[in-house]
Amino acid sequence: MLLKDMYSKDFLESLGDSLKNVYGEFDIEKFMTDCLVENWDDLKLMERSNQITISLHNQLPDNFEESAVIIEKIAPQFTGLVAICLPNYVAKYGLNDWQVSMNLLEILTKYSSGEFAIRPFLIKYPEKTEAQMLDWSKSKDIDVRRLSSEGIRPRLPWGIRLKQYVEDPTVIWPILENLIYDDSEYVQKSVANNLNDISKDHPDLVIQFSKRHWGHQESSDWVINRGLRTLFKQGNPDVLSLLGYEIAAAQSIDYVQLTSNLKEVKIGGTSTLNYRIYSNEQKSKPVYLGYRVHYVRKNNSDSYKDFFIKKTNLLKRDISGSINIKWKQLSTRKLYTGEHLIELLVNTIPIANVKIDLTNMLDK
């Protein structure tokens, strides 16, 4: 099932019924008609959410404070991603009522998530919304703490890019300082993703933060490790060193072999790569084994993606295994025919490569 299909007719009817129960003037039939516009089937997830939000506004009171009371009453009945249409209502129609919106988002995020809805407030009211986020980072509620980090991520996928924090993430650090030792994995993942976002524009600041907190707790080390993933893949020497990996480890390889079962494969097919590494190293050296696929692009530019194989150690032994690469078209990455270079990586350093010629799609 496609994500957008969570917004089904059954969901719309359920939402309409709930609203009718707390707000007798609500017309379920009109709501369904307003939502199911002619191009409904073509709308993407967030577009459907936006259409639902508009349809709600067509009937809920114009006074946002009154609408907020109604939304708060039905909120516990709708959870998960499908319920983001409710906090999105706040973002769209509560922007001129800051305090009521903050109170409502703090409630709604416990059932869905307010990470998308908070962003317009950070743009329109940066100082007091930043202060609210900092306060939320000290909340006893896991979902509220998570919102304080997730909502202020500079590059949140699907969310409005917060350009002010892309340029200067200074106000984010106190929030992350409060959350770096959080005992909730839900919060930890958000902190890690926030660090990774910031690292794309301010790597040195993220490395400084990571060095200050490294080695204090197993959970915070996990957060930092995950937060440094982009810099790690780039082979940043400070990051590799912090995480216990030496770039020079690749020089300890005495023998390497990388082969492919096919030199030519059609789009839709699968390649199997076999690798073997031998090192005469007498002292154990941690290594991050991966592979890099250089994808052919329409404009002939180089575009690559790194993939993890495993973490292991060099210690006078063979390291061998196989990799299956499925050459499938994805919505996030379009494949083009042509020669693709695949490199075997040790601590992000290429040590061997093979070339595979990708041809036209398999016959259906």
Disulfide bonds with the S-S distance in Angstrom:
none
